[in-house]
Amino acid sequence: MLKRLSSMKGIEEKYITLDLSPIENNLTAVVNVIKEVNVTTMSIVESLMSLMSLPHPNGKPNIRSFPSKFTRVNSLKLWEKCDTTVIQVANKRLKAVEVVIEELEVELEHIFRRLIQTRVSLLNLLTNLKTLPHHSPLF
């Protein structure tokens, strides 16, 4: 998990620098927005991966796979050994995580809608550029 996290940090620093003319300011703005969305997405994924790599509550290393962290435990043995305050603290943390995840979902939906709007704008811009004669100025 930590290897993937460190490799993702390297990805967010690898951007292609575009040399755009002043006429293409709108495209530059779109590229900058896409870069910001990329950084935000990487930050969200990094946060989720950090959350999933938290140590096991009983101190033992957990070598189970990622999906198994979401499976329900049918045994009450772990709960019988836990102190009620520990359970209450864990429950509060889980509720806080749930709230954060819901907020992330809302933000991701907003980003997705904005990306679709940006894509439509880019396609419209490209369509309009194709219809212009080559010798006329863009603006």
C-alpha positions as CSV (number, residue, x, y, z in Angstrom):
1,M,0.0,0.0,0.0
2,L,2.8,2.4,0.9
3,K,4.6,1.6,-2.4
4,R,1.5,2.6,-4.3
5,L,1.1,5.7,-2.3
6,S,4.6,6.8,-3.0
7,S,4.3,6.0,-6.7
8,M,1.1,8.1,-6.8
9,K,3.0,11.1,-5.3
10,G,5.4,10.9,-8.2
11,I,2.5,10.9,-10.7
12,E,1.1,14.2,-9.5
13,E,4.3,16.0,-10.2
14,K,4.5,14.8,-13.8
15,Y,2.7,17.4,-15.9
16,I,3.1,18.1,-19.5
17,T,4.0,21.8,-20.0
18,L,2.2,23.2,-23.0
19,D,3.5,26.2,-24.9
20,L,0.3,27.9,-25.9
21,S,0.1,31.2,-27.8
22,P,-1.8,34.1,-26.2
23,I,-4.7,33.5,-28.6
24,E,-5.4,30.2,-26.9
25,N,-6.0,31.6,-23.4
26,N,-9.2,29.7,-23.0
27,L,-7.4,26.4,-23.7
28,T,-4.7,27.4,-21.2
29,A,-7.4,28.0,-18.5
30,V,-9.0,24.6,-19.3
31,V,-5.6,22.9,-19.0
32,N,-5.0,24.6,-15.7
33,V,-8.4,23.4,-14.4
34,I,-7.7,19.9,-15.5
35,K,-4.3,20.0,-13.7
36,E,-6.1,21.2,-10.5
37,V,-8.7,18.4,-10.8
38,N,-5.9,15.9,-11.3
39,V,-4.1,17.1,-8.1
40,T,-7.3,17.1,-6.2
41,T,-8.2,13.6,-7.3
42,M,-4.7,12.3,-6.4
43,S,-5.0,13.9,-3.0
44,I,-8.4,12.2,-2.4
45,V,-7.1,8.8,-3.5
46,E,-4.0,9.4,-1.3
47,S,-6.2,10.2,1.7
48,L,-8.4,7.1,1.1
49,M,-5.3,4.9,0.8
50,S,-3.8,6.3,4.0
51,L,-7.1,5.7,5.8
52,M,-7.1,2.1,4.6
53,S,-3.5,1.5,5.7
54,L,-4.3,2.4,9.4
55,P,-3.0,-0.3,11.7
56,H,-5.2,-3.0,13.1
57,P,-6.8,-2.1,16.4
58,N,-5.4,-5.1,18.3
59,G,-1.9,-4.2,17.2
60,K,-1.4,-7.2,15.0
61,P,-0.3,-6.5,11.4
62,N,-3.1,-7.1,9.0
63,I,-2.1,-9.1,5.9
64,R,-5.5,-9.5,4.5
65,S,-6.4,-8.1,1.1
66,F,-8.0,-4.7,0.6
67,P,-11.6,-6.0,0.0
68,S,-11.5,-8.1,3.1
69,K,-11.3,-5.0,5.2
70,F,-14.9,-4.3,4.3
71,T,-16.3,-7.7,5.1
72,R,-18.4,-8.2,8.1
73,V,-17.1,-10.1,11.1
74,N,-19.7,-12.6,12.4
75,S,-17.8,-13.4,15.5
76,L,-18.4,-11.5,18.7
77,K,-15.1,-12.6,20.2
78,L,-13.4,-9.3,19.2
79,W,-16.2,-7.2,20.6
80,E,-16.3,-9.1,23.9
81,K,-12.6,-8.3,24.5
82,C,-13.0,-4.6,23.7
83,D,-13.6,-1.9,26.3
84,T,-16.9,0.0,25.8
85,T,-15.0,3.3,25.6
86,V,-12.8,1.9,22.8
87,I,-15.9,0.9,21.0
88,Q,-17.5,4.3,21.4
89,V,-14.3,6.1,20.2
90,A,-14.1,3.7,17.2
91,N,-17.8,4.3,16.5
92,K,-17.3,8.1,16.6
93,R,-14.3,7.8,14.2
94,L,-16.3,5.6,11.8
95,K,-19.1,8.2,11.8
96,A,-16.6,11.0,11.1
97,V,-15.1,8.9,8.3
98,E,-18.6,8.4,6.9
99,V,-19.3,12.1,6.9
100,V,-16.0,12.8,5.2
101,I,-16.7,10.1,2.5
102,E,-20.2,11.6,1.9
103,E,-18.6,15.0,1.5
104,L,-16.0,13.6,-0.9
105,E,-18.8,11.9,-2.9
106,V,-20.5,15.3,-3.3
107,E,-17.3,17.0,-4.3
108,L,-16.4,14.2,-6.8
109,E,-19.9,14.5,-8.3
110,H,-19.4,18.2,-8.7
111,I,-15.9,17.7,-10.3
112,F,-17.4,15.1,-12.6
113,R,-20.1,17.4,-13.7
114,R,-17.6,20.2,-14.2
115,L,-15.4,18.0,-16.3
116,I,-18.3,17.1,-18.5
117,Q,-19.1,20.8,-18.9
118,T,-15.5,21.5,-19.7
119,R,-15.4,18.7,-22.3
120,V,-18.5,20.1,-24.0
121,S,-17.0,23.6,-24.0
122,L,-13.8,22.2,-25.5
123,L,-15.6,20.3,-28.2
124,N,-17.7,23.3,-29.1
125,L,-14.5,25.4,-29.2
126,L,-12.8,22.9,-31.5
127,T,-15.9,22.7,-33.7
128,N,-16.0,26.5,-34.0
129,L,-12.2,26.6,-34.8
130,K,-12.7,24.1,-37.6
131,T,-15.4,26.2,-39.2
132,L,-13.3,29.4,-39.2
133,P,-11.1,30.1,-42.3
134,H,-7.4,29.7,-41.6
135,H,-6.6,33.3,-42.4
136,S,-9.1,35.0,-40.1
137,P,-8.1,35.9,-36.5
138,L,-9.6,33.9,-33.7
139,F,-10.7,36.8,-31.5
